[in-house]
Amino acid sequence: RHGMPFIRLHGLRHSYATMALAAGVPAKAVADRLGHTSVMITLDLYSHVMPAVEAEHADRVGSLIASSRTLR
């Protein structure tokens, strides 16, 4: 009616969790926001997001290591 796609509430919840993890929000914070009793529940449900996040973090750390070698 308003030109917006139909999204169920669960879809919004999933979208939030996926985007938050992809943005680098700690999994514990996402788990708390979703009301999960354990961060493992969150990681089990949304682990498909983590490889991209982990690769980005590895690149950041690698850049820091490389720049610290040139500072010495």
Secondary structure by P-SEA (a helix, b strand, c coil): ccccccccaaaaaaaaaaaaaaacccaaaaaaaaccccaaaaaaacccccaaaaaaaaaaaaaaaaaaaaac
